[in-house]
Each structure stands twice: as C-alpha cells, then as structure tokens.
Amino acid sequence: MKPFFQSLFFAFILIFVAPTFSIAQKFSGSFFGGLSSSQVAGDRLSGFNKAGVIAGASVFLPVKSSLGVEMEIQFIQKGSKKPVDAESEDLEYYRMHLNYVEVPFLFHYSYSKRFQFNAGFSVGQLLSSKEEDAGGEIPESQTLPFEKTEFAVCGGMYYGFNEKFFLDLRLSNSILPIRKIGESNIQNIKSGQYNTVLSFTLKYRMGFKQP
C-alpha cells in the first residue's frame, strides 16, 4: 500500500502544480464531480443498481491538435445492490459498498470542438468495504476479503458545453478480480468478481484552449 500512496502523493503534486506552468508547458487543470452507477460481475445479480459519487481533479496535456493525454485522481464509490421487490414479493436484499481512490490515465482524441473520445486504464486502492443483507451488515468472518488494489480499463466521451465545462460519460471494468478467484458457498459470491461502472461527471477545466 505504501508505494501506491507515494505515487498518489506525486500525482497530487503534479495535478496542483502543473497548471501554474500551463503557459510554458501547455498543461491545464480540472476539477470534477458527479455520479456513478455500478454492478459487480460474478455476484449472481444484474443491473447497475448501486449508485455512488465521484469527485477529483486532473491534468491535461495536448500532444497534437486533436490528441492529448490526461491523468486524474478521484474518489469513487462502487459495488452492487439488489433492492427489495415488493410487487413480486421478493424480499431478499443485498448491497456491496466499495470506496476507492484511483488514478486513471487517459488518451484523448478530439473529434470536434464539442466531442472528445478517451480510453485508458486506471489503478485504484480500496479504502473501505461493506456488505449488507436484510439482517444488516455482514460480518467479515462470513464473507471473502476484497483485493486492496484494482486494475481496470476505461473509455468514454466528453461533450463540451464550451471551453471550460465538459460532460464526461465513461465506462470502466476491472481486468483482474476484486476478490480472489475460487468457488465459494457464501451467498452472492462465485468464481471471481469484477467491478463495472458507468460514470457521469461535470468537469471544469482551467487554462484550456480548444484546438
């Protein structure tokens, strides 16, 4: 965990210091916030029913007129949820709540002044986890531990309202299990689990000039 937080500290320094040199180095900085909608492949549930929040900051560096790279730091909530369905008399309830801090690295392609497409990968560190059912919080002794580090691929698109405000729509998916692979008789766990997240954020970019 220590190397991750050392890298996180360096990333924070880069994000908040680099924009001060934006004139010479062409960096721009951003702040963003929004919502996530997630599910977990491998938990015998389906649907993006788990809502969460996202907040963070980033630095962007244009490489060519239509290409650029971006690094972000964000807090994001992931997991899965099975709500009670009173109409079908299905009273089973389950919620997995995962809090991560992660660093996505993105490559951007500007299709036009309004639309940008991005793709890349992210590394995340699990801050906390909690599982609940109809009886309340599930003790850790009755479930399997989560991996502390998550590796994921991600991609999406930006819609620019103007040169400062962007709507970011993104899909990300774990490429390694967030729990150890292995068959389990524990409820809602089978061989391997993976986060899948749809995110919607509003981004405010400083020091940016549309190519």
QUIZI-V96423 format. One record per pair of residues at least 6 apart in sequence whose C-alpha atoms are under 7 Angstrom apart, sorted by sequence separation. I is the first residue (numbers start at 1). J is the second residue. D is the distance in Angstrom with one decimal. If there is no record, write none. Layout:
I|J|D ; I|J|D
This chain:
21|27|6.9 ; 22|28|5.8 ; 62|68|4.0 ; 84|90|6.1 ; 85|91|6.2 ; 110|116|4.3 ; 131|137|5.8 ; 132|138|5.3 ; 160|166|4.4 ; 184|190|5.6 ; 39|46|6.9 ; 61|68|5.5 ; 62|69|6.4 ; 84|91|4.9 ; 109|116|5.5 ; 110|117|6.4 ; 131|138|5.5 ; 159|166|5.5 ; 160|167|6.4 ; 183|190|5.4 ; 19|27|5.5 ; 39|47|6.2 ; 61|69|5.4 ; 84|92|5.9 ; 108|116|6.6 ; 109|117|5.2 ; 158|166|6.1 ; 159|167|5.1 ; 183|191|5.0 ; 18|27|6.3 ; 19|28|5.1 ; 39|48|4.9 ; 60|69|5.8 ; 61|70|6.3 ; 84|93|5.4 ; 108|117|5.7 ; 109|118|6.3 ; 158|167|5.5 ; 159|168|6.6 ; 182|191|4.9 ; 19|29|5.4 ; 38|48|4.7 ; 39|49|6.7 ; 60|70|4.4 ; 83|93|5.4 ; 108|118|4.4 ; 158|168|4.6 ; 181|191|5.2 ; 182|192|6.7 ; 37|48|5.5 ; 38|49|6.4 ; 39|50|6.4 ; 59|70|5.6 ; 60|71|6.7 ; 82|93|5.5 ; 83|94|6.9 ; 107|118|5.4 ; 108|119|6.9 ; 157|168|6.0 ; 158|169|6.4 ; 181|192|4.5 ; 37|49|6.6 ; 38|50|5.2 ; 58|70|6.8 ; 59|71|5.6 ; 82|94|5.0 ; 106|118|6.1 ; 107|119|5.5 ; 157|169|5.5 ; 180|192|6.3 ; 37|50|5.6 ; 38|51|6.5 ; 58|71|5.5 ; 59|72|6.6 ; 81|94|5.6 ; 82|95|6.3 ; 106|119|5.4 ; 107|120|6.0 ; 156|169|5.6 ; 157|170|6.5 ; 179|192|6.1 ; 15|29|6.6 ; 37|51|4.7 ; 58|72|4.0 ; 81|95|4.2 ; 106|120|4.4 ; 156|170|4.2 ; 179|193|5.8 ; 36|51|5.6 ; 37|52|6.5 ; 57|72|5.7 ; 58|73|6.2 ; 80|95|5.7 ; 81|96|6.2 ; 105|120|5.6 ; 106|121|6.8 ; 155|170|5.6 ; 156|171|6.1 ; 177|192|5.4 ; 178|193|5.7 ; 36|52|4.9 ; 57|73|5.6 ; 80|96|5.1 ; 105|121|5.6 ; 154|170|6.9 ; 155|171|5.6 ; 177|193|5.2 ; 178|194|5.6 ; 35|52|5.7 ; 36|53|5.7 ; 56|73|5.4 ; 57|74|6.6 ; 79|96|4.9 ; 80|97|7.0 ; 104|121|5.7 ; 105|122|6.0 ; 154|171|5.6 ; 155|172|6.6 ; 177|194|5.2 ; 35|53|4.5 ; 36|54|6.6 ; 56|74|4.0 ; 79|97|4.9 ; 104|122|3.9 ; 154|172|4.0 ; 34|53|5.9 ; 35|54|5.6 ; 55|74|5.5 ; 56|75|6.2 ; 78|97|6.2 ; 79|98|5.4 ; 103|122|5.4 ; 104|123|6.4 ; 153|172|5.6 ; 154|173|6.5 ; 34|54|5.2 ; 54|74|6.7 ; 55|75|5.4 ; 78|98|5.0 ; 102|122|6.6 ; 103|123|5.4 ; 152|172|6.5 ; 153|173|5.6 ; 174|194|5.3 ; 33|54|5.4 ; 34|55|6.6 ; 54|75|5.6 ; 55|76|6.9 ; 77|98|5.7 ; 78|99|6.4 ; 102|123|5.5 ; 103|124|6.3 ; 152|173|5.3 ; 153|174|6.5 ; 174|195|5.3 ; 33|55|4.2 ; 54|76|4.5 ; 77|99|4.7 ; 102|124|3.8 ; 126|148|5.0 ; 152|174|4.0 ; 153|175|6.8 ; 173|195|5.6 ; 174|196|6.7 ; 32|55|5.7 ; 33|56|6.5 ; 53|76|5.9 ; 54|77|6.8 ; 76|99|6.1 ; 77|100|6.3 ; 101|124|5.6 ; 102|125|6.1 ; 125|148|5.8 ; 126|149|6.2 ; 151|174|5.7 ; 152|175|5.1 ; 173|196|4.5 ; 32|56|5.5 ; 53|77|5.8 ; 76|100|5.4 ; 100|124|6.1 ; 101|125|5.4 ; 125|149|4.7 ; 150|174|6.8 ; 151|175|5.9 ; 172|196|5.8 ; 173|197|6.5 ; 31|56|6.0 ; 32|57|6.1 ; 52|77|4.9 ; 75|100|5.8 ; 76|101|6.3 ; 100|125|5.5 ; 101|126|6.7 ; 124|149|5.6 ; 125|150|6.4 ; 151|176|6.2 ; 172|197|5.3 ; 31|57|4.4 ; 52|78|6.5 ; 75|101|4.5 ; 100|126|4.6 ; 101|127|7.0 ; 124|150|4.9 ; 171|197|5.7 ; 172|198|6.7 ; 30|57|5.4 ; 31|58|6.5 ; 74|101|5.7 ; 75|102|6.6 ; 99|126|6.0 ; 100|127|5.4 ; 123|150|5.8 ; 124|151|6.5 ; 171|198|4.7 ; 30|58|5.1 ; 74|102|5.5 ; 99|127|5.4 ; 123|151|4.9 ; 150|178|6.4 ; 170|198|5.8 ; 171|199|6.5 ; 29|58|5.7 ; 30|59|6.3 ; 50|79|6.1 ; 73|102|5.9 ; 74|103|6.5 ; 99|128|5.3 ; 122|151|5.9 ; 123|152|6.6 ; 170|199|5.2 ; 29|59|4.5 ; 50|80|4.8 ; 73|103|4.7 ; 98|128|6.0 ; 99|129|6.5 ; 122|152|5.3 ; 169|199|5.9 ; 170|200|6.8 ; 28|59|5.6 ; 29|60|6.3 ; 49|80|6.4 ; 50|81|5.1 ; 72|103|5.4 ; 73|104|6.9 ; 98|129|4.6 ; 121|152|5.6 ; 122|153|6.2 ; 147|178|5.2 ; 169|200|5.0 ; 27|59|6.6 ; 28|60|5.2 ; 49|81|5.5 ; 71|103|7.0 ; 72|104|5.3 ; 97|129|5.7 ; 98|130|6.7 ; 121|153|4.2 ; 146|178|5.7 ; 147|179|5.5 ; 168|200|5.8 ; 169|201|6.8 ; 27|60|5.6 ; 28|61|6.7 ; 71|104|5.9 ; 72|105|6.7 ; 97|130|5.2 ; 120|153|5.9 ; 121|154|5.5 ; 146|179|4.7 ; 168|201|5.2 ; 27|61|4.9 ; 71|105|4.7 ; 96|130|6.0 ; 97|131|6.2 ; 120|154|5.4 ; 145|179|6.5 ; 167|201|5.9 ; 168|202|6.2 ; 26|61|6.3 ; 70|105|5.9 ; 71|106|6.3 ; 96|131|4.5 ; 119|154|5.7 ; 120|155|6.2 ; 167|202|4.8 ; 70|106|5.1 ; 95|131|5.6 ; 96|132|6.6 ; 119|155|4.0 ; 166|202|5.8 ; 167|203|6.3 ; 69|106|5.7 ; 70|107|6.4 ; 95|132|5.1 ; 118|155|5.4 ; 119|156|6.5 ; 166|203|5.0 ; 69|107|4.6 ; 94|132|5.5 ; 95|133|6.5 ; 118|156|5.4 ; 165|203|5.7 ; 166|204|6.6 ; 40|79|6.2 ; 68|107|6.0 ; 69|108|5.8 ; 94|133|4.4 ; 117|156|5.9 ; 118|157|5.8 ; 165|204|4.8 ; 38|78|5.8 ; 39|79|5.7 ; 40|80|5.7 ; 68|108|4.9 ; 93|133|5.2 ; 94|134|6.9 ; 117|157|4.3 ; 164|204|5.5 ; 165|205|6.4 ; 38|79|5.9 ; 39|80|4.5 ; 67|108|5.5 ; 68|109|6.7 ; 93|134|5.2 ; 116|157|5.5 ; 117|158|6.3 ; 164|205|5.0 ; 38|80|6.2 ; 67|109|4.8 ; 92|134|6.6 ; 115|157|7.0 ; 116|158|4.9 ; 164|206|6.6 ; 15|58|5.7 ; 66|109|5.6 ; 67|110|6.4 ; 115|158|5.7 ; 116|159|6.7 ; 143|186|6.6 ; 15|59|5.3 ; 66|110|4.8 ; 115|159|4.9 ; 114|159|5.4 ; 115|160|6.4 ; 163|208|6.7 ; 114|160|4.7 ; 163|209|6.6 ; 114|161|7.0 ; 163|210|6.1 ; 113|210|6.8 ; 79|195|6.9 ; 44|188|5.7 ; 43|188|4.7 ; 43|189|5.1 ; 65|211|5.4 ; 42|189|6.6 ; 43|190|6.5 ; 42|190|5.9 ; 42|191|6.8 ; 42|192|6.0 ; 43|193|6.6 ; 42|193|4.6 ; 41|193|5.4 ; 42|194|6.8 ; 40|193|6.3 ; 41|194|5.1 ; 40|194|5.4 ; 41|195|6.5 ; 40|195|4.7 ; 39|195|6.2 ; 40|196|5.9 ; 39|196|5.5 ; 38|196|5.7 ; 39|197|6.6 ; 38|197|4.3 ; 37|197|5.8 ; 38|198|6.1 ; 36|197|6.6 ; 37|198|5.2 ; 36|198|5.7 ; 37|199|6.2 ; 36|199|4.3 ; 35|199|5.9 ; 36|200|6.3 ; 35|200|5.4 ; 34|200|5.6 ; 35|201|6.4 ; 34|201|4.0 ; 33|201|5.2 ; 34|202|6.1 ; 32|201|6.3 ; 33|202|5.7 ; 32|202|5.5 ; 33|203|6.8 ; 32|203|4.2 ; 31|203|5.8 ; 32|204|6.2 ; 30|203|6.5 ; 31|204|5.4 ; 30|204|5.4 ; 31|205|6.7 ; 30|205|4.2 ; 29|205|5.7 ; 30|206|5.9 ; 28|205|6.9 ; 29|206|5.3 ; 28|206|5.7 ; 29|207|6.9 ; 28|207|5.0 ; 28|208|5.6 ; 22|207|6.7
